């Protein structure tokens, strides 16, 4: 029987017998051949299995009278040793193989594509409206008015095309932030278009339900359409900022309820102004000038790296390394359970992994954002500005995720396997209960391993067959 079927049976029987499957001879299971209690399962002889590993590991001479039985002789010579431990019954090599396999496959094994998909997922999380209101987002993407506003991006002779491809002249020199400026304008108008449709209204209501909301939307939409047609950088940046402020206004049920309580409302207002869209509460002229300047950040690789927000995102993942090793997988605790030296070694390993995650994300996001701007501009002029905007928006996050994945490989090669996981394995191998746990964990890992080698498969079967006789 293969690993998938074996593991499925073991899980089912584990639940059926309340965790006693394979540990109690009176519980028929896959591990004991569905035979239940047996008169053969007595003492240290445990029955005679001539095919187990090609030899009888319990009686060295196959002598039923136990004459010249090495296990019996060793037991009598040193009664202080726990000879019932399967490690002394010929399974030490198999248990070591299970332990090595478990340690190796406990390390992250994400693929390149998995890292890329993770970056895209992170992008969706950063734009929750695409998750909670997907139909609104889809309808906005095909809105005719929105499409017509940015149609000139694909017209090589238009002012908007020159701006989008970073060839427009601004203050006497070529402006390198056109792609970013137009992409941001598209993203903000796409959001406003979505806000004109039905919403749950937790944080933001539909503009149709906000007093004066639709009038303000129409004013911004008309002004931005004219600015895009003329390729007017200042006007595009101005109306884009106004669209941002209208779209980010907290008009939903929750913030309105908070404002009814004076103290809580004032506290919420302070948090908004300090941490949530702080530029929303600054003078619009200064913010527009700043946005125009920063739109050139991704024009070169060096400037993209310098302006990347990768350090902040990287620190988040670095913190997650500590959270995982300290509370989720408890590698640090398991390492200290062995001894303080192992514990501090695990802390050092966690620090190295954290720094690697932060650096990998920062570098990857900077490179990804720069490459995304180039690819987005090309796809925007050949397919649609919306496609270019999406590519540019997620490229940095995909790059950051891939960068962190690459650094994970590097740091793992540098620090080796986590000593906390090794300590956990050593502890499991010391008791019968722990060995069964190791067997179950390894079998579960092996179930999805398409490259499982024969040595590991044999070890899993050998340990499983041994416990079927206990």
C-alpha positions in Angstrom: 0.0 0.0 0.0 1.4 3.4 -0.9 2.0 6.4 1.4 -1.2 8.3 0.6 -3.5 5.4 1.4 -1.4 4.5 4.5 -1.5 8.0 5.9 -5.2 8.3 5.3 -5.9 5.1 7.1 -3.6 6.1 10.0 -5.4 9.4 10.4 -8.8 7.7 10.4 -7.8 5.0 12.9 -6.1 7.6 15.1 -9.4 9.4 15.5 -11.4 6.2 15.7 -9.4 4.9 18.7 -8.9 8.3 20.3 -5.2 8.4 19.6 -4.4 4.8 20.5 -4.2 3.4 16.9 -1.0 1.4 16.7 -0.2 1.7 20.4 -2.7 -0.8 21.7 -2.6 -4.4 20.4 -6.4 -4.6 21.1 -7.2 -1.9 18.6 -7.3 -3.5 15.1 -5.6 -1.2 12.7 -3.4 -1.0 9.6 -0.4 -1.0 11.8 -1.2 -4.4 13.3 -2.7 -6.0 10.3 -6.3 -5.6 11.7 -5.7 -8.6 14.0 -6.3 -7.0 17.4 -4.8 -8.7 20.4 -2.6 -11.7 19.7 -1.0 -14.3 21.8 2.1 -13.8 19.7 2.5 -10.3 21.1 4.1 -11.1 24.4 7.3 -10.2 26.2 10.3 -9.0 24.2 10.0 -11.7 21.5 7.0 -9.9 19.9 6.3 -12.7 17.4 8.5 -14.0 14.6 8.6 -12.0 11.4 11.3 -13.5 9.1 10.5 -11.0 6.3 10.9 -7.9 8.4 13.9 -6.1 6.9 15.0 -9.5 5.6 15.9 -10.9 9.0 14.5 -11.6 12.4 15.5 -8.6 14.4 14.1 -9.9 17.7 15.9 -13.3 17.9 19.4 -13.2 16.4 19.5 -17.0 15.9 15.8 -17.6 15.2 15.9 -19.8 18.3 12.5 -20.2 20.0 14.2 -21.2 23.2 16.1 -17.9 23.2 19.4 -19.6 23.4 22.2 -17.3 22.2 19.7 -14.4 21.9 21.7 -11.2 21.9 18.8 -9.0 22.8 18.1 -11.2 25.8 21.8 -11.3 26.8 22.2 -7.5 26.6 19.0 -7.0 28.6 20.1 -9.3 31.4 23.6 -7.7 31.4 22.3 -4.2 31.9 18.7 -4.1 33.3 19.0 -0.2 33.7 18.7 0.3 29.9 15.2 0.7 28.5 15.4 -2.2 26.1 11.8 -1.9 25.2 12.8 1.3 23.3 12.7 0.3 19.6 16.0 2.1 19.0 17.6 -0.9 20.7 15.6 -3.4 18.6 17.2 -2.6 15.3 15.2 0.4 14.3 17.7 3.2 15.1 18.7 3.6 11.4 15.1 3.8 10.4 14.2 6.3 13.1 17.3 8.4 12.1 16.1 8.4 8.5 12.6 9.6 9.6 14.2 12.3 11.7 16.4 13.5 9.0 13.5 13.5 6.5 11.3 15.4 9.0 14.0 18.1 9.7 14.7 18.6 6.0 11.0 18.9 5.0 10.2 21.2 7.9 12.1 24.0 6.3 10.1 26.2 3.8 10.0 24.6 0.4 8.0 27.2 -1.6 8.6 27.2 -5.3 9.4 30.2 -7.5 5.8 30.2 -8.8 4.5 29.9 -5.3 6.5 33.0 -4.3 5.1 34.9 -7.3 1.5 33.9 -6.5 2.2 35.0 -2.9 3.1 38.5 -4.1 -0.1 38.7 -6.2 -2.1 37.6 -3.1 -0.4 40.3 -1.0 -1.5 42.8 -3.7 -5.1 41.7 -3.4 -4.9 42.1 0.4 -3.6 45.6 -0.1 -6.7 46.3 -2.2 -9.5 44.7 -0.2 -12.3 46.1 -2.4 -11.3 43.7 -5.1 -12.0 40.9 -2.6 -15.2 42.2 -1.0 -16.7 43.8 -4.1 -15.2 41.9 -7.1 -18.2 42.5 -9.3 -17.9 46.3 -8.8 -14.3 46.1 -9.8 -15.0 44.0 -12.9 -17.8 46.3 -14.0 -15.6 49.4 -13.5 -12.8 47.8 -15.6 -15.2 47.7 -18.6 -16.9 51.1 -18.0 -17.0 53.0 -21.3 -16.5 56.4 -19.8 -13.4 55.3 -17.9 -12.1 53.5 -21.1 -12.6 56.7 -23.2 -10.9 58.9 -20.6 -7.6 57.0 -21.1 -8.1 55.9 -24.7 -5.4 58.3 -26.0 -2.7 56.2 -24.2 -2.7 53.9 -27.2 -2.6 56.8 -29.8 1.1 57.4 -30.6 0.4 61.0 -31.7 -1.5 62.1 -28.6 -0.2 64.2 -25.7 -1.3 61.5 -23.3 0.7 58.9 -25.1 3.8 61.0 -24.9 3.2 61.6 -21.2 2.5 57.9 -20.5 5.8 56.8 -22.3 7.8 59.4 -20.4 8.5 61.6 -23.4 6.5 64.7 -22.4 8.3 68.0 -21.7 7.8 69.5 -18.3 9.6 72.6 -17.0 11.9 72.5 -19.9 13.0 68.9 -19.7 11.8 65.4 -20.4 9.4 64.2 -17.7 10.2 60.7 -16.5 7.2 60.2 -14.2 4.4 60.2 -16.8 3.7 56.4 -16.6 3.3 56.6 -12.8 1.2 59.7 -12.9 -1.3 58.4 -15.5 -1.4 54.9 -13.8 -2.2 56.5 -10.5 -5.0 58.6 -12.1 -6.4 55.5 -13.7 -6.4 53.6 -10.3 -8.1 56.4 -8.5 -10.8 56.8 -11.1 -11.3 53.1 -11.2 -11.9 53.2 -7.5 -14.3 56.1 -7.8 -16.3 54.3 -10.5 -16.6 51.3 -8.2 -17.8 53.6 -5.4 -20.8 54.7 -7.5 -22.2 51.1 -7.3 -23.7 49.2 -4.4 -21.5 48.5 -1.3 -21.7 46.9 2.1 -21.0 50.3 3.5 -18.9 49.2 6.6 -16.2 51.8 6.1 -17.3 53.6 2.9 -20.8 54.1 1.5 -21.7 54.3 -2.2 -21.2 57.8 -3.5 -24.9 57.7 -4.4 -25.7 57.7 -0.6 -23.1 60.4 0.3 -24.6 63.9 0.2 -23.0 65.7 -2.8 -21.0 62.6 -3.6 -22.1 62.1 -7.2 -21.8 65.8 -8.0 -18.2 65.8 -6.7 -17.5 62.6 -8.7 -18.8 64.2 -11.9 -16.7 67.3 -11.4 -13.5 65.4 -10.8 -14.3 63.0 -13.7 -14.9 65.9 -16.2 -11.8 67.9 -15.0 -9.5 64.8 -15.2 -10.8 63.9 -18.6 -9.8 67.3 -20.0 -6.4 67.2 -18.3 -5.6 63.8 -19.7 -6.6 64.9 -23.2 -4.2 67.9 -23.0 -1.5 65.9 -21.2 -1.5 68.6 -18.5 0.7 67.2 -15.7 -0.3 69.7 -13.0 -4.0 69.3 -13.6 -3.8 65.5 -13.8 -2.0 65.4 -10.5 -4.5 67.8 -8.9 -7.6 65.9 -10.0 -6.0 62.6 -9.1 -5.4 63.8 -5.5 -9.0 65.0 -5.3 -10.2 61.6 -6.5 -8.1 60.0 -3.9 -9.5 62.1 -1.1 -13.1 61.5 -2.2 -12.5 57.8 -2.6 -10.7 57.4 0.8 -13.3 59.4 2.9 -14.6 57.3 5.8 -18.4 57.6 5.2 -19.5 54.1 6.2 -21.5 52.8 9.2 -18.6 52.0 11.5 -16.7 55.4 11.3 -20.1 57.3 11.5 -20.9 55.3 14.6 -17.5 56.1 16.1 -18.0 59.8 15.5 -21.2 59.8 17.6 -19.0 59.3 20.7 -17.1 62.5 21.1 -14.0 61.1 22.9 -13.8 58.0 20.6 -14.5 60.2 17.5 -11.7 62.6 18.4 -9.3 59.6 19.0 -10.3 58.1 15.7 -9.7 61.5 13.9 -6.2 61.7 15.5 -5.3 58.2 14.3 -6.6 59.0 10.8 -4.5 62.2 10.5 -1.4 60.6 11.9 -1.4 57.1 10.4 -4.2 56.6 7.8 -3.7 58.7 4.7 -2.0 61.6 6.5 -1.6 63.5 3.2 -5.4 63.6 3.0 -5.4 66.4 5.7 -2.5 68.5 4.2 -2.9 71.4 1.8 -3.6 70.0 -1.6 -1.1 72.2 -3.5 1.9 70.9 -1.6 0.7 67.3 -1.9 0.3 67.7 -5.6 3.8 69.1 -6.0 5.2 66.2 -3.9 3.3 63.6 -6.0 4.7 65.0 -9.3 8.2 64.8 -7.9 7.8 61.3 -6.5 6.3 60.0 -9.7 9.8 59.8 -11.2 11.0 57.4 -8.5 10.8 54.3 -10.6 12.3 55.8 -13.8 15.7 54.2 -13.0 16.7 51.1 -11.0 18.7 53.1 -8.5 15.9 55.6 -7.7 13.4 52.7 -7.5 15.5 50.9 -4.9 16.0 54.2 -2.9 12.2 55.0 -2.9 10.9 51.4 -2.4 8.8 50.8 0.6 10.3 47.4 0.8 12.0 48.0 4.1 8.7 48.5 5.9 7.2 45.4 4.3 10.4 43.5 4.8 10.3 44.3 8.6 6.8 42.9 8.7 8.1 39.5 7.4 11.1 39.7 9.6 8.8 40.0 12.6 6.8 37.1 11.3 9.9 34.9 11.5 10.2 35.6 15.2 6.4 35.1 15.7 6.6 31.8 13.9 9.7 30.4 15.7 8.6 31.7 19.1 4.9 31.1 19.3 3.7 29.0 16.3 6.3 26.3 15.7 7.9 27.0 19.1 11.4 26.2 17.8 13.0 28.6 20.3 11.3 26.9 23.2 12.1 23.4 21.9 15.8 24.4 21.5 16.0 25.8 25.1 14.3 22.6 26.4 17.4 20.8 25.3 19.9 23.3 26.7 20.7 27.0 26.7 23.4 26.8 24.1 21.0 25.2 21.6 18.4 27.8 22.5 20.7 30.8 21.8 21.8 29.1 18.6 18.1 29.0 17.5 17.6 32.6 18.4 20.7 33.5 16.2 19.3 31.4 13.4 15.9 33.2 13.7 17.6 36.6 13.6 19.5 35.6 10.4 16.3 34.4 8.8 14.6 37.6 9.8 17.3 39.9 8.4 17.4 37.8 5.2 13.6 38.2 4.8 13.7 42.0 5.2 16.7 42.4 2.9 15.3 40.0 0.3 11.9 41.8 0.2 13.4 45.3 0.1 15.7 44.5 -2.8 13.2 42.4 -4.7 10.4 45.0 -4.4 12.7 47.8 -5.7 13.7 45.7 -8.7 10.2 44.5 -9.3 8.7 48.0 -9.1 11.3 49.3 -11.7 10.7 46.4 -14.0 6.9 46.7 -13.5 7.0 50.3 -14.6 8.8 49.4 -17.8 6.5 46.4 -18.5 3.3 48.3 -17.5 4.1 51.2 -19.9 4.6 48.8 -22.8 1.5 46.8 -22.1 -0.6 49.9 -21.4 0.1 51.3 -24.9 -0.3 47.9 -26.7 -3.3 46.4 -24.7 -5.0 48.9 -22.3 -3.9 51.4 -19.7 -5.8 49.3 -17.1 -3.6 46.3 -17.8 -0.5 48.4 -17.5 -1.7 49.8 -14.2 -2.3 46.4 -12.7 1.1 45.1 -13.8 2.8 48.1 -12.4 0.9 47.8 -9.1 1.7 44.2 -8.4 5.2 43.9 -9.9 6.9 45.4 -6.8 5.0 43.0 -4.5 5.8 40.0 -6.7 9.4 41.1 -6.8 9.5 41.4 -3.1 8.0 38.0 -2.5 10.5 36.4 -5.0 13.4 38.3 -3.4 12.4 37.0 0.1 12.1 33.5 -1.3 15.6 33.7 -2.8 17.1 35.0 0.4 15.4 32.2 2.3 17.3 29.7 0.2 20.6 31.7 0.9 20.1 31.9 4.6 19.1 28.3 4.9 22.3 27.3 3.1 24.2 29.5 5.5 22.7 28.6 8.8 21.6 25.0 8.1 18.6 23.3 9.6 17.0 24.9 12.7 18.5 23.4 15.8 15.1 23.7 17.5 13.6 21.3 15.0 16.5 18.9 15.5 16.1 19.0 19.2 12.4 18.2 18.7 13.2 15.2 16.7 15.8 13.9 19.2 13.2 14.2 21.9 10.6 12.3 19.9 13.0 9.5 19.2 13.5 8.8 22.9 10.0 7.4 23.7 7.6 5.0 22.0 4.9 7.7 21.9 7.3 10.2 20.4 8.4 7.7 17.8 4.8 7.1 16.7 4.4 10.8 16.5 7.5 11.1 14.3 6.1 8.3 12.1 2.8 10.1 11.7 4.4 13.5 10.9 6.9 12.0 8.4 4.2 9.9 6.7 2.1 13.1 6.3 5.1 14.9 4.8 5.8 11.9 2.5 2.2 11.8 1.3 2.7 14.9 -0.8 6.4 14.2 -1.8 6.5 13.3 -5.4 10.3 12.6 -5.1 10.1 10.4 -2.1 13.2 8.1 -2.1 13.0 4.4 -1.5 15.2 4.6 1.7 12.7 6.9 3.4 9.7 4.8 2.2 11.3 1.7 3.6 12.0 3.4 6.9 8.4 4.5 7.2 7.1 1.0 6.5 9.7 -0.6 8.8 8.7 1.6 11.8 5.0 1.1 11.0 5.4 -2.6 10.8 7.3 -2.7 14.1 4.6 -0.8 15.9 2.0 -3.2 14.5 3.5 -5.9 16.6 3.6 -3.9 19.9 
